């Protein structure tokens, strides 16, 4: 799927970041041998927005399936580099936000590095054969460079049958005669996404699928290659707020390690007898701007590639009041995100609007020559040529619902200085005698077709409208050109690129760490 994109009224606000780590050490006393008995508490890190001052154990954003089912604590004495403790909680019986280890743990006084994990096994950590006294990085894996295979692309939290995997940054703690308790935090190794969908049209809609580009593949779909580093990569912004950057292996950033990830949401219906049924798709009622519909799913932390932004695609069916289908089409947005970090919680408000950009196609050929084939299914405009000639593409405004466009909206079409761009394919010599270009005087696209068979070329036209409520919306449309010469020697034309269509999203985003 091509990664060019653009618009149907989309507002983006994103990011609560579930991130990293600090430690709290309270006061107590030593034991007879000069050591100290310490209570260890483990908690899932709460997502937080810029400026949040508290970092409590409670996680107000978490739902069922997003907490700890078990945990492991590894303690390393910094002076010796040796593991002094490997502690396992065992099955906690139910998922919890926080948990204190079942008994106090005895330590010699000194400085310790703690590594904490949840919903993982010693085998997954590379510690199945490790024992107390091993040297970290020599006799056992160096956890700071350890990698792990993660399957984080899932439609529901319950799909994580062993719980969402979690790990911590390294936490350095000084244990002395006054030490009593140590608070350890774990960070989820996947991101949580919520689409908050509003329908600004008079037509009911059904969301059939959601696709994000450049998402790190599940390890199980990529020869079980280890796709993430075990520990998070934590940074601090200008406001001294911590957040996670992707910590991906070379297998995840290779071309085979990422791609489009598609979620097909389902609706659960509960009958009077308590039984449940699943149906494909999620309904988005008409005129629902005041009551949006939420759809939540999970993804691996990911890095955008080319272009350097992540694309969101929604496949949506518009329906008549009686439930009959009017049209099914894709809506696109180029998100202002260069990556998605582990433990991010991104809420994306989306308002689906009714306007779309179409073209009047005018073609001027020699006498007796067939005009080009024009295929416009509401998504894609494909122009197939058999002979040379001139072409004009006149943009116009219409609606998905078929309702009339208000005159003041129609007159508000504004085109930028360079609204017409080549976005994929090629423009070989002879394919176009004159490559299609934007005529700013006449407000149309014009060009001349050559007579040489070539690969398809896709161009994009972009404009802005002002709606009746005073808000603006950016619209765009892609046009695909191809040439199949009408000669005995002409070869059958094979499309070199995937079908692409563009509807529109106007995007604005609050301040986010993840850019």
C-alpha positions in Angstrom: 0.0 0.0 0.0 1.4 3.3 -0.9 2.2 5.6 2.0 1.0 8.9 0.6 -1.9 10.2 2.4 -4.0 12.9 3.5 -7.2 13.7 5.0 -10.8 13.5 6.1 -11.1 15.7 9.0 -8.8 14.3 11.5 -7.8 15.9 14.7 -4.9 14.2 16.4 -4.2 14.5 19.9 -1.9 11.9 21.1 0.2 10.6 23.6 0.1 9.7 27.1 3.3 8.0 27.6 3.4 4.9 30.0 7.1 5.3 30.8 10.0 4.7 32.9 11.3 4.8 36.2 12.4 6.2 39.5 12.8 4.6 42.9 11.8 5.5 46.4 13.8 4.4 49.4 12.3 4.7 52.8 14.0 4.5 56.3 14.5 1.5 58.5 17.3 -0.4 60.3 20.0 -3.0 59.8 20.1 -6.6 60.8 22.7 -8.1 63.2 25.1 -9.0 60.4 25.2 -5.4 59.2 22.9 -6.1 56.3 19.4 -4.8 55.8 16.0 -6.4 55.3 14.1 -4.6 52.5 10.5 -4.8 51.2 10.4 -4.8 47.4 7.4 -3.4 45.6 6.8 -3.7 41.9 4.3 -1.6 40.0 3.3 -1.0 36.3 4.2 2.4 35.2 1.3 4.8 34.7 1.0 6.7 31.5 1.3 10.4 32.1 1.1 13.6 30.1 3.5 16.5 30.0 3.5 18.2 33.4 2.1 15.4 35.5 3.8 15.7 38.8 2.8 12.4 40.6 3.9 8.9 39.7 1.6 6.8 41.9 1.1 3.1 41.7 -2.4 3.5 40.4 -2.9 3.4 36.6 -6.1 5.1 35.7 -5.7 4.4 32.0 -5.3 0.6 32.3 -8.1 -1.8 31.6 -8.5 -5.6 32.1 -5.5 -7.5 30.6 -3.0 -4.6 30.9 -1.5 -5.3 34.4 0.9 -7.8 36.0 0.2 -11.5 36.3 3.6 -12.3 37.7 7.0 -10.6 38.0 10.7 -11.2 38.3 13.3 -9.1 40.2 17.1 -9.4 39.4 19.4 -7.6 41.8 23.1 -7.0 41.0 25.7 -5.6 43.5 27.4 -2.8 41.6 30.7 -3.2 43.4 31.1 -6.9 42.4 29.0 -7.0 39.3 27.4 -10.3 40.6 23.8 -11.2 40.8 22.7 -11.4 44.5 19.1 -12.2 44.0 16.7 -13.6 41.4 13.2 -13.3 42.8 10.1 -14.7 41.3 6.6 -13.8 42.4 5.0 -16.8 40.9 1.4 -16.6 39.6 -0.3 -13.7 41.4 -3.7 -15.3 40.9 -5.1 -12.2 39.3 -3.6 -9.3 37.5 -2.5 -6.4 39.7 -1.3 -2.8 39.4 1.3 -3.3 42.1 2.6 -6.0 44.4 5.0 -6.3 47.3 7.3 -9.4 47.3 5.9 -12.0 49.6 8.6 -11.4 52.3 11.4 -9.0 53.1 14.6 -9.6 51.3 18.0 -9.5 53.0 20.8 -7.5 51.4 24.3 -6.5 52.3 24.6 -2.8 52.5 25.8 -1.2 49.3 24.7 0.0 45.9 22.5 -2.3 43.7 21.2 -2.3 40.2 17.7 -3.7 39.9 16.2 -5.2 36.8 12.4 -5.9 36.9 10.1 -7.7 34.6 6.5 -8.7 34.5 4.6 -11.4 32.5 7.8 -12.9 31.3 9.8 -16.1 32.1 13.4 -16.6 33.0 13.8 -18.5 29.7 12.6 -15.4 27.7 15.0 -13.3 29.6 17.9 -15.6 28.9 18.3 -16.3 32.6 17.0 -19.9 32.8 20.4 -21.2 33.9 21.5 -18.1 35.9 22.1 -18.4 39.6 23.0 -16.1 42.4 26.7 -15.2 42.2 26.8 -15.0 38.4 28.4 -12.0 36.9 26.1 -9.9 34.8 27.4 -9.7 31.2 29.9 -12.6 31.7 28.3 -15.7 33.1 24.8 -14.5 32.2 23.4 -12.3 29.4 24.0 -8.5 29.8 20.4 -7.4 30.2 21.2 -4.0 28.8 22.0 -5.6 25.4 19.6 -8.5 25.6 16.9 -8.8 22.8 13.5 -10.5 22.9 10.8 -11.7 20.5 7.6 -9.8 21.1 4.1 -10.3 19.5 2.6 -6.9 20.4 0.3 -6.3 17.4 -3.0 -7.5 18.8 -6.6 -6.4 18.6 -7.5 -6.9 22.3 -5.7 -7.0 25.7 -7.1 -10.5 26.3 -5.1 -11.7 23.2 -2.0 -11.4 25.4 -2.6 -14.8 27.1 0.3 -14.5 29.4 -0.2 -10.8 30.0 1.4 -7.8 28.3 5.2 -8.2 28.6 6.9 -5.6 30.7 10.5 -4.6 31.6 12.2 -1.8 33.5 15.0 0.6 33.0 17.9 -0.1 35.3 17.3 1.3 38.7 20.2 2.1 40.9 19.5 2.0 44.7 21.7 2.6 47.7 20.8 0.2 50.5 22.1 1.3 54.0 21.2 1.0 57.6 18.1 3.2 57.1 16.7 1.4 54.0 13.4 -0.2 54.4 11.5 -0.3 51.1 12.3 -0.1 47.4 9.8 0.8 44.7 10.4 -0.8 41.3 8.6 0.0 38.1 8.0 -1.9 34.9 7.1 -0.5 31.5 4.8 -2.2 29.0 6.7 -3.4 25.9 3.8 -2.5 23.6 1.9 0.6 22.8 -1.9 1.1 23.3 -3.9 3.0 20.6 -7.5 4.3 20.9 -9.3 5.8 17.9 -12.1 8.1 19.1 -14.4 8.2 16.1 -17.0 10.9 15.4 -19.3 10.9 12.4 -20.2 14.5 11.2 -22.4 13.2 8.3 -26.1 12.3 8.1 -25.2 8.7 7.2 -24.5 5.9 9.5 -21.1 4.3 8.9 -19.3 1.0 9.7 -15.6 0.8 10.4 -14.4 -2.3 8.7 -10.6 -2.1 9.3 -7.8 0.0 10.6 -4.3 0.0 9.0 -1.1 1.6 10.3 2.0 1.7 8.2 5.6 1.0 9.3 4.6 -1.1 12.3 7.2 -3.6 13.6 6.1 -7.1 12.7 5.2 -9.6 15.4 8.2 -11.9 15.9 6.1 -14.9 15.1 5.4 -13.5 11.6 9.1 -12.8 10.9 10.8 -16.2 11.5 10.6 -15.6 15.3 13.4 -13.1 15.0 14.0 -11.0 18.1 12.5 -7.6 17.3 13.0 -5.6 20.5 15.6 -4.9 23.0 14.6 -6.2 26.4 15.0 -2.9 28.2 13.3 0.4 27.1 15.2 3.4 25.7 14.2 6.2 28.0 14.8 9.9 27.3 13.9 13.1 29.0 12.3 16.1 27.2 12.9 19.8 27.9 10.3 19.7 30.7 12.2 16.9 32.4 9.5 14.4 31.6 10.6 10.9 30.7 9.3 9.0 27.7 10.3 6.0 25.6 11.9 5.9 22.2 11.8 2.7 20.1 14.5 0.3 21.0 14.4 -2.0 18.0 16.8 -4.6 16.8 18.3 -4.7 13.3 15.8 -7.4 12.4 12.9 -5.0 13.1 14.3 -2.1 11.1 15.2 -4.3 8.1 12.7 -4.2 5.2 11.4 -7.6 6.2 10.9 -6.5 9.8 8.1 -4.0 9.4 5.0 -3.2 7.3 1.3 -2.5 7.3 -0.6 -3.8 10.3 -4.3 -4.2 9.8 -6.9 -4.6 12.6 -10.4 -5.8 11.8 -12.5 -4.7 14.9 -15.5 -6.6 16.0 -18.6 -5.7 17.9 -19.6 -7.9 20.9 -23.4 -8.3 21.5 -24.7 -9.8 24.7 -28.1 -11.5 24.7 -30.6 -11.6 27.5 -29.3 -15.1 28.5 -25.8 -13.8 28.9 -24.5 -15.4 25.7 -22.3 -13.2 23.4 -21.9 -13.0 19.6 -19.2 -11.3 17.5 -19.9 -9.4 14.4 -17.4 -7.8 12.0 -17.0 -4.1 12.1 -17.9 -1.3 14.5 -20.9 1.0 13.9 -20.4 4.8 13.9 -23.8 6.4 14.2 -24.7 9.4 12.1 -24.4 12.9 13.6 -22.3 11.5 16.5 -19.8 14.3 17.0 -21.0 14.6 20.6 -20.8 10.9 21.3 -17.7 9.4 19.7 -17.1 5.7 19.4 -13.8 4.3 20.8 -11.8 1.5 19.2 -8.7 0.3 21.1 -5.9 -2.0 20.0 -2.2 -2.6 20.6 1.0 -2.4 18.5 4.7 -3.1 18.8 6.9 0.0 19.2 7.8 1.1 15.7 9.8 3.5 13.6 8.5 5.3 10.5 10.5 4.9 7.4 9.8 6.5 4.0 8.1 8.9 4.2 9.2 9.6 7.8 5.6 9.6 9.2 3.2 6.8 10.1 0.1 6.5 7.9 -3.4 5.7 9.3 -6.0 4.1 6.9 -9.6 3.5 7.8 -11.9 1.4 5.6 -15.4 2.7 6.1 -18.8 1.7 4.7 -21.5 4.4 4.4 -25.1 3.2 4.7 -28.6 4.4 4.1 -31.0 4.6 7.1 -32.3 1.1 6.2 -28.8 -0.4 6.4 -28.2 -0.8 2.7 -24.6 0.1 1.6 -24.0 3.3 -0.3 -20.2 3.0 -0.7 -17.1 1.5 0.9 -13.9 3.6 0.7 -10.7 4.2 2.4 -9.9 7.4 4.4 -6.2 8.3 5.1 -4.2 10.4 7.4 -0.4 11.1 7.5 0.2 11.2 11.3 2.6 13.6 12.7 4.5 10.7 14.3 8.0 9.5 13.4 7.7 6.6 15.8 5.6 4.9 18.4 7.3 4.1 21.6 6.6 1.2 24.0 4.2 2.0 26.8 2.8 4.9 24.8 -1.0 5.5 25.1 -2.1 7.4 22.0 -5.7 8.7 21.8 -6.6 9.8 18.3 -9.8 11.8 17.9 -11.2 11.5 14.3 -14.1 13.3 12.8 -15.3 11.7 9.5 -16.7 14.3 7.1 -18.6 14.1 3.8 -16.7 16.1 1.3 -14.5 14.6 -1.4 -12.5 15.9 -4.4 -13.4 14.6 -7.9 -12.4 15.5 -11.5 -14.0 16.4 -14.8 -11.8 14.6 -17.3 -11.4 16.4 -20.7 -9.3 14.6 -23.4 -8.3 15.9 -26.8 -7.2 13.3 -29.4 -6.7 12.9 -33.1 -9.9 12.1 -35.1 -10.9 8.5 -34.9 -8.8 7.7 -31.8 -10.6 6.3 -28.8 -10.6 8.4 -25.6 -8.9 7.1 -22.5 -10.6 4.7 -20.2 -11.7 6.6 -17.0 -12.3 4.5 -13.9 -13.5 6.4 -10.9 -14.9 4.3 -8.1 -15.1 7.0 -5.6 -11.6 6.1 -4.3 -9.3 5.8 -7.3 -9.1 7.8 -10.5 -7.4 5.6 -13.1 -6.7 7.0 -16.6 -5.7 4.4 -19.3 -4.4 5.7 -22.6 -3.9 4.0 -26.0 -2.8 6.9 -28.0 -1.2 10.3 -27.6 -3.3 13.5 -26.9 -3.8 16.4 -24.6 -5.6 16.1 -21.3 -7.3 18.5 -18.8 -8.4 17.5 -15.3 -10.8 20.0 -13.8 -11.2 19.6 -10.0 -14.6 19.9 -8.4 -16.1 19.3 -5.0 -18.7 16.7 -4.2 -19.9 14.6 -1.3 -19.9 10.9 -0.4 -23.6 11.1 0.5 -24.6 12.6 -2.8 -26.0 15.8 -1.1 -25.4 19.1 -2.8 -22.3 21.1 -1.8 -23.2 24.5 -0.4 -22.2 27.3 -2.8 -20.1 29.1 -0.3 -18.1 25.9 0.4 -17.7 25.2 -3.3 -16.4 28.7 -3.9 -13.9 28.3 -1.0 -11.6 26.0 -2.9 -8.0 27.2 -2.3 -5.0 25.6 -4.1 -1.5 26.1 -2.8 1.4 27.3 -5.0 2.4 23.7 -5.8 -0.7 21.6 -5.2 0.2 18.9 -7.9 3.0 16.5 -7.2 4.3 13.2 -8.4 4.0 10.8 -5.5 4.8 7.3 -6.9 5.8 5.5 -10.1 7.8 7.2 -12.8 7.7 9.7 -15.6 9.8 8.1 -18.3 10.7 10.0 -21.5 8.0 9.4 -24.0 5.4 8.4 -21.5 4.4 12.0 -21.3 5.1 14.4 -24.1 4.4 17.1 -21.5 4.2 15.9 -18.0 0.9 16.9 -16.3 1.2 20.1 -14.4 -1.0 22.5 -12.5 -2.3 25.5 -14.5 -2.7 28.1 -11.8 -4.5 30.5 -14.1 -7.2 28.1 -15.3 -7.2 26.0 -12.0 -6.8 22.7 -13.7 -4.2 20.0 -14.5 -3.1 19.8 -18.1 -0.5 17.8 -20.0 0.2 15.7 -23.1 0.4 12.0 -23.3 3.2 10.4 -25.3 3.1 7.1 -27.1 5.6 5.0 -25.1 4.5 2.2 -22.8 5.8 2.8 -19.3 5.2 2.1 -15.7 2.2 3.8 -14.1 2.7 7.3 -12.7 0.6 8.6 -9.7 0.1 12.3 -9.1 -1.6 14.0 -6.2 -3.7 17.2 -6.2 -4.4 18.9 -2.9 -6.7 21.8 -1.9 -8.3 23.4 1.1 -12.0 24.2 1.7 -13.8 26.3 4.3 -16.9 24.6 5.6 -20.1 26.3 6.6 -19.1 26.2 10.3 -15.9 28.2 9.5 -13.5 25.3 10.0 -11.1 24.3 7.2 -10.5 20.9 5.7 -7.7 19.7 3.4 -8.7 17.5 0.6 -6.6 15.6 -1.9 -7.0 13.1 -4.7 -4.6 10.8 -6.5 -4.6 10.2 -10.2 -2.9 7.2 -11.9 -1.8 7.5 -15.5 -0.9 4.5 -17.7 -0.2 3.9 -21.4 -1.0 0.8 -23.4 -0.2 1.7 -27.0 -2.8 0.6 -29.5 -0.4 -1.2 -31.9 0.1 -4.8 -32.9 3.4 -4.9 -31.1 2.2 -3.3 -27.9 2.7 -5.3 -24.8 0.0 -5.9 -22.2 0.4 -3.4 -19.4 1.0 -4.6 -15.9 0.5 -2.2 -13.1 3.7 -1.7 -11.1 2.2 -0.1 -8.0 -0.6 -0.9 -5.7 -3.9 0.9 -6.1 -4.0 4.1 -4.2 -6.7 6.4 -3.2 -6.9 9.5 -1.1 -9.5 11.0 1.0 -8.8 13.6 3.5 -7.9 14.3 6.9 -7.2 17.6 8.5 -4.8 17.0 11.3 -3.9 19.0 14.3 -2.0 17.5 17.2 -1.3 18.5 20.8 2.3 18.6 22.1 3.7 15.1 22.0 7.0 13.5 22.9 6.8 11.1 20.0 7.8 13.0 16.9 
